[in-house]
Amino acid sequence: MAYYVYKGAVKHPAYELPFILYFDSYEESVCITTYDIHSPKPSICNYQFPARSLNDVRILINKMGADGDSVIFKYYYLH
């Protein structure tokens, strides 16, 4: 099954942990994980939040205390 996501990365502001963000516009959710996903639909997400757009994802990142406006998202096809 094909799966399309927007992928970005950010560091946790307090702990400097790298987080990888996967935004699924079809399911309107963002997955926050410490693992890089290269498989069919991600199933190892640590945390998943509702998000209707990349702007919602940036707002969530800003609420975490990181700079959501500086995150660059790339569009990926996972298979």
Secondary structure, DSSP 4 states (H G I P E B T S, - for coil): --EEEEEEEEE-TTT--EEEEEEETTTTEEEEESS---SSS----SEEEE-SSHHHHHHHHHHHTS-GGGPPPEEEEE-
